[in-house]
C-alpha cells in the first residue's frame, strides 16, 4: 500500500525521507526480520518502487546534494543518504552504509544483497542514460566513485571470508554468495577495474583455487597428491560447495573474463589442466569411467547413503540398512582388519572386488558411513553371497527377508569362526527359547531344553495386536498320550516354548505368508496387526510365566481354603440363638483353633511354596523393557512386492529421528505415520464404476504392512545392574585359522600392522556421527579417492561450469 501510494504521488517521497528513523525501519525489514517471506516481500517492494519511480521529477532537487558525493579520493566507508536523492540512489547509499551490519546477519542477508545487486544495476543504467543526455557530470562522477570504492571493499571482504559451507547439501553461505553477485553486477559497468581486481587483488586465483576448485588437503594444510599414503580424512578448503554459492562464483569469474583478454587467458590457463586425464599409477590400469550422472544423484539431505537396487534386491537393501543402523554392530564390522587377500600391488589400496562376504559387508558399511555418493552399488556383496550351489546370488530373484537374514547370519558366523570377534552377531541378536514339557498330573514333573534364536517368528492370523501374537506363541499346546517318566504312565502334557534369554536387539518376524490348501498356492495375510512403541517381554519369558503360574496356584489354594470357611460361617448363622452353640469359646480354645487353622500338612505347605520349575536366575525388570527402533515393511502380494525399512537413528549425540530407507532414497519419516504405513488391515477406497456410471466406495486390503519388527533393549536406569546384558563386541582381532574345514571358504580376518589402522571420523558428512572405532586405512583411502573423483565429475558436469 505504501509503495502504491508513493508511485501515485511521487512528491510524497520527500515526506517519506523525513519520517523519523525510516532508514532503520527499512534496514530492519529486509535484514533483521526473522520471517524470510516478510524480508522477500519488503525487498521486492522497494525494488519495484525504485524501478518504477519517475526519476526525472526529482532531478532538479539533486544538485544541492552533489557536494557530499566527492568520494573519489576518499577511502571512508561512511555513506550518507540524502532526502534529495532518487529512490534507487537513496536506498543504494543506505545499503552500502549498512554493509557491516549485513555481515553480522549471515543467515538473513539474502534479501539485502538481492536488493543491493539490483540497485547497483539500476544506478549504473541511470548513470549511462544521464551521460548520454549530457546531464550533471559532477553527480555522475560522484556516484561512480562511490560504486568503485564499494566494489573494492566487496572484493577485499570476499577474500577475507573463511570456509562456512561444509558440504554440497549444507546451508549456503548467503553472505559470500550475495557479495559475489553484487560484485559481478558492478563489474558489468566498470570494465576498467577488471584487470586491477584480477592482478592487484588476485581475484581470478581466489575464485578458481579457493572458492570453486580448491584441492583436497590434509589436516595440517598439505595438498593431497596421492591417496596411497593418506593417514587422515582429507579436508576440502573450497569456500563454495552449494549450488547457489557456486553459481554466484562462476558468475563473477565469467564477468572478470568478459571483454578482458588478460583475464580470459588467465582463466583459460586454469581450466585446460582440468580436462587432461591424470596418468594412472605405474602398472595399474586407468579406472573405467562411471557414467551415472552425479548431478542427478546428489546425496540425501539426511546425510545417509542409500543402496542401489540391482533388480530385485530390495529385501537385501532394507535388511542391510537395519544392520547398519545398529551402532555397536556397525562399529564392530567396519573396524575389522581386511583379509590379507584384499591387498593389491598398489600400496595402501584394497581390492574392492574381493570375493569375501564379511569384507564386502565391511566395505558396504564403511561406504555408507563415508561416501559422498547418493547410493552404494552392492554388486560386490551380491557376488560374494553364494547360493547352495556356490553361485552368486541372483539379483533378479526376490527372496524372503527373514529367510535371507537367517542364512546371512549363519554365513557370517561361519566366516568369523576362530577370531575373537566371532560372537558379534550372538551378542547383538541372540536369545534362547526354553522348550518345556510339563505333566498335567504333577507340574513339578517337567523337562526343559534351550534353543538359540535370532528372530522370533510369530503367527498373526486372527490376531489384532502383537501382544496377542506373543501370548499365543508362548501359550503352548496339550499333547495326549505322552509318557511321563516320573509318573511312569501316559498323561496329558503341556508343550510350550517361552523365552529364556533375550539379546540386546530383539527381532520379531510376523508370519504373513502361508500356503492355502484350498487354493493350492502361497497367499499373503493382510490382517491388521497393531504393535507398540515400547514392549515388556517379561510376560512371555520363563521367569514371567513361572511367576504367573505361581500366582495361579496361590489363587487356587486361596479359593480352596475359603470354601470351608464359607460353610462354617453359614452354619454359624443358622444356629444363631442356641445358647450352647452360640456361646463364645474360651481363650484357650480360641488359641487352639487359631493354631489348628494355621497348621497344615507339612507336605502340602512345602508343595504350596515350591515353584515347580527349575532354578532360574532372576533378572531386573529393565532387562525385559524394549523400544521400537526399526520396522521392515513388505508392500505387495505373495507373488510380487517391495521391501523397505523405517529406522530410528540412535547414534549417540543425534536426535532420535526416524528415516525411510527405500533402496537409493533416504528421506525423513514421521513416527506418527506408522499406523498408516505399517499396521495393515483394510481401508476404504472410492473408484468409478463405468457400468453404473457412479462412484463406488468399497473396502480393500492395505498391501503395505509390517513384516519384521526391530526392538532394542531400553538402557538401564542410572545405577542399574547391567551384568545381565551381554558385553559389547570386541575389536581385538588376532590371527586366526580358517573358519571351516568341511568346505572351502575365504580366510578369516587377521590382525593388520598398526600403520594400516587409524582413528577416523565422518565429520565431513551430515547425519552420521563420527565412529569411535578403528577403520582400516586401505578401505578409507579407496572411499576417499572415489569421493575425490565424484567431486571432480560433479564439478565438470555442473551446468554452471
HELIX and SHEET records of a PDB file:
HELIX    1   1 UNK A    2  UNK A    8  1                                   7    
HELIX    2   2 UNK A   10  UNK A   12  5                                   3    
HELIX    3   3 UNK A   13  UNK A   18  1                                   6    
HELIX    4   4 UNK A   22  UNK A   27  1                                   6    
HELIX    5   5 UNK A   28  UNK A   32  3                                   5    
HELIX    6   6 UNK A   36  UNK A   52  1                                  17    
HELIX    7   7 UNK A   55  UNK A   61  5                                   7    
HELIX    8   8 UNK A   63  UNK A   69  5                                   7    
HELIX    9   9 UNK A   87  UNK A   97  1                                  11    
HELIX   10  10 UNK A   99  UNK A  102  1                                   4    
HELIX   11  11 UNK A  110  UNK A  132  1                                  23    
HELIX   12  12 UNK A  137  UNK A  160  1                                  24    
HELIX   13  13 UNK A  174  UNK A  187  1                                  14    
HELIX   14  14 UNK A  191  UNK A  193  5                                   3    
HELIX   15  15 UNK A  194  UNK A  199  1                                   6    
HELIX   16  16 UNK A  203  UNK A  205  1                                   3    
HELIX   17  17 UNK A  206  UNK A  212  3                                   7    
HELIX   18  18 UNK A  243  UNK A  257  1                                  15    
HELIX   19  19 UNK A  261  UNK A  272  1                                  12    
HELIX   20  20 UNK A  273  UNK A  275  5                                   3    
HELIX   21  21 UNK A  295  UNK A  297  5                                   3    
HELIX   22  22 UNK A  314  UNK A  324  1                                  11    
HELIX   23  23 UNK A  327  UNK A  334  1                                   8    
HELIX   24  24 UNK A  340  UNK A  342  5                                   3    
HELIX   25  25 UNK A  357  UNK A  370  1                                  14    
HELIX   26  26 UNK A  379  UNK A  384  1                                   6    
HELIX   27  27 UNK A  401  UNK A  416  1                                  16    
HELIX   28  28 UNK A  424  UNK A  429  1                                   6    
HELIX   29  29 UNK A  466  UNK A  475  1                                  10    
HELIX   30  30 UNK A  538  UNK A  540  5                                   3    
HELIX   31  31 UNK A  542  UNK A  574  1                                  33    
HELIX   32  32 UNK A  579  UNK A  582  1                                   4    
HELIX   33  33 UNK A  587  UNK A  598  1                                  12    
HELIX   34  34 UNK A  602  UNK A  609  1                                   8    
HELIX   35  35 UNK A  621  UNK A  624  5                                   4    
HELIX   36  36 UNK A  671  UNK A  673  5                                   3    
HELIX   37  37 UNK A  674  UNK A  678  1                                   5    
HELIX   38  38 UNK A  754  UNK A  756  5                                   3    
HELIX   39  39 UNK A  777  UNK A  796  1                                  20    
SHEET    1   A 2 UNK A 216  UNK A 217  0                                        
SHEET    2   A 2 UNK A 235  UNK A 236 -1                                        
SHEET    1   B 2 UNK A 306  UNK A 307  0                                        
SHEET    2   B 2 UNK A 375  UNK A 376  1                                        
SHEET    1   C 4 UNK A 446  UNK A 453  0                                        
SHEET    2   C 4 UNK A 431  UNK A 439 -1                                        
SHEET    3   C 4 UNK A 489  UNK A 501 -1                                        
SHEET    4   C 4 UNK A 477  UNK A 484 -1                                        
SHEET    1   D 5 UNK A 455  UNK A 459  0                                        
SHEET    2   D 5 UNK A 505  UNK A 511  1                                        
SHEET    3   D 5 UNK A 704  UNK A 713 -1                                        
SHEET    4   D 5 UNK A 625  UNK A 636 -1                                        
SHEET    5   D 5 UNK A 534  UNK A 536 -1                                        
SHEET    1   E 7 UNK A 455  UNK A 459  0                                        
SHEET    2   E 7 UNK A 505  UNK A 511  1                                        
SHEET    3   E 7 UNK A 704  UNK A 713 -1                                        
SHEET    4   E 7 UNK A 625  UNK A 636 -1                                        
SHEET    5   E 7 UNK A 641  UNK A 648 -1                                        
SHEET    6   E 7 UNK A 658  UNK A 662 -1                                        
SHEET    7   E 7 UNK A 665  UNK A 669 -1                                        
SHEET    1   F 2 UNK A 513  UNK A 516  0                                        
SHEET    2   F 2 UNK A 521  UNK A 524 -1                                        
SHEET    1   G 2 UNK A 682  UNK A 689  0                                        
SHEET    2   G 2 UNK A 694  UNK A 701 -1                                        
SHEET    1   H 2 UNK A 757  UNK A 759  0                                        
SHEET    2   H 2 UNK A 774  UNK A 776 -1                                        
END                                                                             
